[in-house]
């Protein structure tokens, strides 16, 4: 009987989690990050960012995929962003990106 209750709870949790992801809410593997864009590769929908320290790691530079390739057109070197990073893989995937400000004299480059 306990096993059956556990299975029912596990199924309910996975349904709630899947519904949240479909609704655009961050999953348990998503961490909110604050970062500065270093470079953007529009063709490959990737971005290099310098992120602030997170709960589980120090600040650092990281290459990330963009969940929505169209986001690459909104990003440019020097832009400050807030996003959710899916950290389940070595190369993070950024989603729900908000651009806050852009530096006028960016030192990095955008590759097409």
C-alpha positions as CSV (number, residue, x, y, z in Angstrom):
1,X,0.0,0.0,0.0
2,X,2.9,2.4,0.8
3,X,4.5,1.6,-2.5
4,X,1.2,2.5,-4.3
5,X,0.9,5.8,-2.5
6,X,4.5,6.6,-3.3
7,X,4.0,5.8,-7.0
8,X,0.9,8.0,-7.0
9,X,2.8,10.9,-5.5
10,X,5.7,10.5,-7.9
11,X,3.3,10.5,-10.9
12,X,1.6,13.7,-9.5
13,X,4.9,15.4,-9.0
14,X,6.2,14.6,-12.5
15,X,2.9,15.9,-14.0
16,X,3.1,19.1,-12.0
17,X,6.7,19.6,-13.0
18,X,6.0,18.9,-16.7
19,X,3.1,21.4,-16.6
20,X,5.3,24.0,-15.1
21,X,7.9,23.6,-17.8
22,X,5.3,23.8,-20.5
23,X,3.9,27.0,-18.9
24,X,7.4,28.6,-19.1
25,X,8.2,28.3,-15.4
26,X,11.7,27.3,-14.4
27,X,12.3,23.7,-13.7
28,X,14.2,22.4,-10.6
29,X,17.4,22.3,-12.7
30,X,17.0,26.0,-13.7
31,X,19.0,28.6,-11.9
32,X,18.4,32.3,-12.2
33,X,21.6,34.0,-13.3
34,X,22.8,37.6,-13.7
35,X,25.4,37.9,-16.4
36,X,27.2,40.1,-18.9
37,X,27.3,39.0,-22.6
38,X,30.9,38.6,-23.9
39,X,30.1,37.3,-27.4
40,X,27.2,36.0,-29.5
41,X,27.1,33.4,-32.2
42,X,23.9,34.0,-34.1
43,X,24.4,31.1,-36.5
44,X,24.8,28.5,-33.7
45,X,22.5,30.2,-31.2
46,X,25.2,30.3,-28.5
47,X,26.4,33.1,-26.2
48,X,29.4,33.4,-24.0
49,X,28.6,35.1,-20.7
50,X,30.4,36.2,-17.6
51,X,28.0,35.2,-14.8
52,X,27.9,36.3,-11.2
53,X,28.4,33.8,-8.4
54,X,25.7,31.2,-8.0
55,X,24.7,29.1,-4.9
56,X,26.7,26.2,-6.2
57,X,29.6,27.8,-8.0
58,X,31.8,30.9,-8.2
59,X,31.5,33.6,-10.8
60,X,32.9,32.6,-14.2
61,X,32.8,32.6,-17.9
62,X,30.6,30.1,-19.7
63,X,29.3,29.3,-23.2
64,X,25.6,28.7,-23.3
65,X,23.0,27.5,-25.8
66,X,19.9,29.7,-26.3
67,X,16.6,27.8,-26.0
68,X,15.1,30.3,-28.5
69,X,17.6,31.0,-31.3
70,X,15.8,34.3,-32.0
71,X,17.1,35.6,-28.7
72,X,20.6,35.8,-30.3
73,X,19.4,38.8,-32.3
74,X,18.5,40.7,-29.1
75,X,21.8,40.1,-27.4
76,X,25.1,41.8,-28.0
77,X,28.5,42.1,-26.3
78,X,28.3,44.3,-23.1
79,X,24.6,43.6,-22.5
80,X,23.6,42.8,-19.0
81,X,21.1,40.0,-18.8
82,X,18.9,38.0,-16.3
83,X,18.0,34.5,-17.4
84,X,17.3,31.0,-16.2
85,X,20.1,28.5,-16.9
86,X,19.2,24.9,-17.4
87,X,22.3,23.3,-15.7
88,X,21.6,19.6,-16.4
89,X,24.2,19.5,-19.1
90,X,27.8,20.7,-19.5
91,X,26.7,23.5,-21.8
92,X,23.9,25.3,-20.1
93,X,20.8,26.4,-22.0
94,X,19.5,29.9,-21.3
95,X,15.8,30.7,-21.3
96,X,13.5,33.6,-20.3
97,X,16.2,36.1,-21.1
98,X,15.7,39.7,-20.1
99,X,18.2,42.3,-21.4
100,X,18.7,45.1,-18.9
101,X,21.3,47.4,-20.4
102,X,24.0,47.4,-23.0
103,X,27.4,48.9,-22.9
104,X,28.1,51.4,-25.7
105,X,31.8,50.4,-26.0
106,X,31.7,46.6,-25.9
107,X,35.0,44.9,-26.1
108,X,33.8,41.6,-27.4
109,X,32.5,40.7,-30.8
110,X,29.4,39.3,-32.4
111,X,30.0,36.6,-35.0
112,X,27.4,35.9,-37.7
